[in-house]
Amino acid sequence: GTMRDHLSRRDFVRAAAAAGLGAALVPPFGRAQAAQQPSPLFTAPPLQRVRMGFVGIGEMGSVHLGNYLQLEGVEVKAVCDIVSEKVTRAQQKVVRAGQPEPVGYDRGPRDFERMCDEQELDLVLTATPWEWHVPVCLAALRTGKHAATEVPAAVTLDECWQLVEAAERYRKHCVMLENCCYDRREMLMLNLVRQGVFGELLHGECSYQHDLRGIKFSTEGEGLWRRAHATRRNGNLYPTHGLGPIAQCMNINRGNRFDHLVSMSSPSRGLQLWQQEHLAADDPRRNERYVLGDVNVTLIMTALGPTIYVVHDTNTPRPYSRINMIQGTRGLMQGWPDRIYVEGRSAQNDRWEPLDTWYQQYEHPLWRAERVRQASGGHGGMDFLEDWRLITCLRGGLPTDWDVYDAAAWSAVVELSERSVAHRSRAMDVPDFTRGRWRTRPPLGIIEG
């Protein structure tokens, strides 16, 4: 170890002070310090009103726009999309909600840069195709605005670092809108974990198993861009819906972190069969070649020891699942179908039971709110709750429920899985985007409604 490891913290401070350096050189993440000096979470000054700009107003962008128009203190000032009709539709929606017409931006794919340069905004939200998430966030941060992006936040590791470095440099929030962290089942799980019901956590399993063949071959919406990724990439392209909630339960970036992963992919068949069986003989899409394995399995080892199994499967016929399983020393819980078993507390030994009685006792406080239960737009209450929480944090000057380090770590699994698949499942180190602060950042608590 270095000289630094052999000095007690007090000795080091004294030595540094004697050298005229004051506390500037105190090792910020030394073991001795970990116990008594937590790293504060980033907060920004509170905003009485949150002036918003939207980039990409397709399916998810419209869901978010509808949610934010219902929230107190939000003013929608600008809307941007490459399709003029979508901009007009969004402007009309804002006016119908009783706000002045927002400025429209529709002069091509980079017009969001003009929007960020011209408009005085507090928050820019992007719901564009994946490869545009980082460019939009960077334009927002560079011009002094908070940034929020749909998932995944970034496509490459380099992009993950760009988000972290920009958020730190400009002192702004940059969050990924992982709605599944706010689903009722996932929030019950987090509460059960925090109350110690499962004992010490050992393992989690999660997935994005969703038959998207029809959507990928659609002639509108995601069909215009999502299928193209399968022609050149092989790995877990979309990990965050399943991984986010498990990462929160395991305190990733807040006491624990992803250390390394291995990944492998099955053969690539589903899109090829769809091509042959559903497309007309003269359809140019019949000439596409796909490399994305239909089922990708990734295993993540965390620094403290608990393991995570993550699946990506979007090209096979199957019912939807995110698995959502957490296993501890005292029991486990799983979704699709929802079920739980806790040693000594479940009615019958070694028998699953439904979640109903557990919801009665352990419902997450945020899901007790009437506004959340009655929300209808976009995946029910979880999308509304996600948007409501972000505005609550910005208006209150509070740390957000997840931050740029989470956006980066959860999204980093994408390129790392591709690299591992390409190299016979070689172990890939996950970067520490917090640069050591994960050891002393406080875990996400149970937020009251």
N, C-alpha and C positions, 0 to 999 in steps of 0.2 A: 504493500500500500504506500501511499504518499505520506510525506511528513504530516500532512493535514489529518490523516487518520489516527495518528499516534498522540495528537494533542487533544486534551479535553476542549470542549467548546470555549470554556472560560479562558483557558490558557491562550487559545487561538485569538480570541477577541483582544486579550491583553497584548499579545505580540503584535497583532495588526494595528492596534491603537498606538503602540510604541513606535511602529513604523510610519505613523502619520496617516494611516489608511482608514482609520476609524472602523466602522462595521461593514464597510463596503466589501471587504474580502471574506466576511464570515461565510463559510460554505453553506449555501442556502438549503441544501438537502441532506446535510450530514445526519448520521444515525442519532447522535446525541441530541440533536435538535428536534427530531421528528416528534418526540413525545409531547413537548410543550409548546411548539410553535407551528400551528396549522397555517397552510398557505391559503390566504383569502381567495374566494371566487371572484371573478371579474364582475363589477357592476358599473353601469353608466349613470350619469345624473338623471333623476326622474323627469319624465316628459308629461306635461299636463295633457297635451294632445299628441297623437301620433299621426304625422302626415305621411301617407303611403303612396308608393308607386308600384304597379304590378307589371311584370314582364312575362309574357306568355299567358294568354287567357283562353286556353282550351278547356279540357274537361276539369282537371284539378285546379287550374287557375281560377275558373269560374266558381268552383266550390269554395275556395278560400275567399274570393271577392264577396260572395254572398254572406259568409260568416263575419268578415270584418265589417260589413255594412250594418250588422246587428250589434256591434260592440260600441260601448260608450267611449268617447274620446278619440275615435278614429276618423280621420278625414282622408278620403281617397282623392289624391291630387293629380295623378298621372297614370295612364294605362298604355302599354306598349305590346304590339304583336306584329308579326310579319303579314298577317291577314287583316286587311282594312275592316272587313265586316265584323270581325271579332272585337276590334277596338270600338267600333260604333255601338255594338251590342253592349259592351261593358260600360261605355259612357251613359247609355240609356238606363242601364241598371242602377248606376250611381244616382242619376237624376231622380229616378222613381223612388229611391230610398230617401229623397229629401235633401241631397247634397248638391252643391254646384257642379256643373259638368267638368270632369277632369280633362286635362290636356291629353290629346291622343298622339301617339308616336307609331308610325307604320311605314317608315321609309327604309325598309330592308332589315336584314338580320342584326346589324350593329347599331340600330337607332336607339337602343337602350343607353348607349354611351352619351348621346345627345340629351336624353331624358335626365340622366344623372348629372350632367354638366349644367343644365339649365334650371332644373327644379330644386326648390328648397324642400327636401324630404327628410324624414326621420328614419324611415324603414323602406327598403326595396325588397319585394318578394318575387322570386322567380320560379315559374312552373313550366320551364321550357324543356326540350330534349336534353338528355344528360350532359352532352358535351358543351352545352352553353351555360350550365350552372355556375362554373367557376368564373368565366369571363364576366357574367352579370354581377356576381358577388364582388369581384375585384373592382369593377366600375363603381359600385355602390360605396364600398369601403374607402376607396381613393378620394371620393367626393364628400366624405364625412357623414355617411349614412350607415345605419345598421343594415345587415343583410340576412335574409332568410331564404333558404332554397328547398325545393322538393328533393326527394331521394333518388339515387345516392348523391351526396354533396359533390363528389368528384369522381372522375373516371380513372385517373392515374395517381400514383404515389406523389409525383411531382406536384400535381394539382392540390393534393392534400396539404403539402407543405406551404404552397402559395397562400391557401386560405388562412392557415395558422399564422404565418408571418405577417400577412396583411392585417388581420384582426388585431394582432399585438401592436403593430406599428401605428395603426390609426386609432387604437383604443376604442373599438366598436364591437358590438356583438355580431357574430356570424354563426347562425344556427341552421341545422338541418331539421326540417319539419317531419320528424318521424312519428306519424300519427299512431302507429301501433303501440307506442309507449303509453298512450292514453286510452287504449281500449279497456273495457270494463274488466275482462278476464286478466289481462296483463297487470292492471293496477291492483286487483285483488291479490295477485301473486306477489307483487312488490310489498304490499302491506303484510301478507303472511310471512314473507322473508324477514321484514323489519321487526315483526313481533316475535321472531325466533321460533315459529311453529315448525319449521323444517330442520331445526338444529343448525349445524355448520354446513354450509353449502359445499358440495363436492363436484357437481356436474350439471350442465345444462344442455338441452337439445332444442334446436330451432330451425326454421326453414322458411323458404318462400316456395311453396308447392302450389302452383296455380296454372291451370291449362290456358295458355295465352295464344294457342295456335290461330284461332279465329281473329283475335285482336292483331296479331303480328302480320296477318295477311289481309287485314282490312285496307281499303283504299282511302281511309281518312284517319284522323287522330294518330294514335301511336303506330298504326300500320305504316305511316309515312317514314318512320325513322327507327323504330325499335328492332325490327327484323335485321337491319343492316349489321348490328353488332354481332349477330350470330354467324355472319360470313367471315369474320376475321378474329374472333376472340373465343377462348375456351377456358372457362373458370366459373366462379360464382359472380355473375354480373350484377346481382341485386340482393345483397345480404341483409340490408338494414332492417327490414320489417320484422324479421324473426330475431335478429341479433340485438337490436336496440334494447328491448325489454330485458333480455337475459343479462346484457352488459350492465344495465342499471342495477339489477338484483345483485350482481357480483362486484359492484363498486368499481367498475373499470374507469380509470383515470382519477379515481377518488379513493385511493387506498389499495387498489390492485390495478393491473394493466394487462393487455394482451402481450405475451412475450414472443411466441413464434407459432407458426401454423404449417400444416401439410395439407395437400389437396390432391384429389384425383377425379377424373371425369369418365363417365360411361361413354359408349359409342354415341355418335350423332345420327339419329334416325328420324325423329318426329317431324321436323320441318320438311325433310325429303319426302316422306310418305304423304304429307299434306299437299306438297307440290304436285305429286303424281296423281293423287286421288281427287283434288278439288279445283285445280286450275285448268282453264281452257288450253287446248293444244297450242294456240298461238300466243299465250300469255308470256311476255318477256321474263317474268319472274321464275319461269321454269328453268332458266339458265343459271340461276343463282346457285352457289355452292356453299354449304354450311359446315362450320368446324366446331360449333358449340356442342359439347357433350350434353346429352339430354338430362342426365342426373350428375350434378357435381356435389361431391362430399368433401367438406373441409373440417379439419380438427384444429382447434385453437388451444394452446396451453397458456394459462395465465401465470403471472409472476408468483402469485401466492399458492399455486397448485391446482385449483379447480379447473376442469376441462370443459370445452364447449364443442358440440357437434353441430355443424351448419350445413343445410342442404339447399341447393338451387335446382328447381325442376319446373320448367315452364313450357316444355314442348311435348309432354306426354298426356294421354287422357287420364284425368284423375280428379277426384274431389279436392277442394281447396284445403290447405292446412298450413299453419305456422308452427306446428308441434307444441311450442311454448311449454317445455318441460323443465322443471327445476328439481334436482335430487339433492336431499340433504341427509344428515346422519339420522334424522327422526322421521323422514317421510318424503313424499313427492307429490307434485301436481302436474297435470298435463291437459292440453287442449285438443280439440278435434278427435274424439269427443272429449268434452270437459269432464275431468274426474280427478279425485284426490285420495291419497291414503296417508294417514298420519298414525304412527305406531302409538298404541295406547289410547288414542282418541277416536279413531274411526270405529264405527259400530261393530264391524266384524273383522277378525284377524285376517290379514292378507287379502282383503276384498276392497276393490275400488268403491268409492261412494260419489254421488253427484255433488256439485258445488253449492247447491241451494242453501243448506244450513250454514255453510261457511260465509256465503254472501251476507246472510243476516247478521252475523257477528263481526265480520271483518271487511265489509264493503269499504273501499277506499273513500275517504271523506269527499273527494272531488266528485265522485259518482253519486253522492247523495243529493247533489244540487239539482233542483228541478230543471234549470236551463239546460243542463247536460242531458238529462234523461229525455227531455222533449225535443232535443235537436234532431232534425231530420236530414239535412243536406249532407251528402258525401260521407258514406260509411257510418252514418248515425252520429252518436254523441262524441266519438273520439276526435273527429276532425274539428268540431266546434270547440271542444275542450282544449285541443292543442293551440288553436288560434287565440282563444280567450286567455290561456295561460301566458302566451308570449306578450300580449298587450298588457296584461296585469303586471308582468315583470318590468316591462319598459316604463309604464306609467308610475310604478312604485320604486323605481331605481333598485330593483332586486336582481340577484343572479338569476339567469334563465335556468330552466330545469335540465337542459343539456346545452353544451356550448361548442365552440369551434374545435376543441380537442376531441369531443365525441364525434362530431361530424367527420373529422379526419380519421380517427381510429376505426370507426365502423365502416367508412368507405374504403379505407386502405386494404381491407380484406379482398376487394375486387382484383386489383393488380397483383397482390401477393398470391392469391389463389391461381391466377393465370400463370405466374412465374413458376409456381410449384408444379402445376400440371405439366408445364413444358419441360420440366427437369426431373422426370420420374419421381414426383412427389417429394422432392427435396425440401427440408425444413427451411422456412423463410422467416427471418427475424421481423417482427413488427416494430416500426420506429416508435420511440417514445416522444410523442408530439408535445407532451407537457414538460419535457426536459427535466425530469426528476420530481416535478411538483406533485405527481400522482400520489406520492407517499403521504403527503400531509394535507391534501385537499379533502374537505369533509364529504362524506357520502350524501347522496340525495335522500332527504328526509320524507316523511309522509306529510304532504301539504294539506292543510285544512281547507274545506270548501268555502 
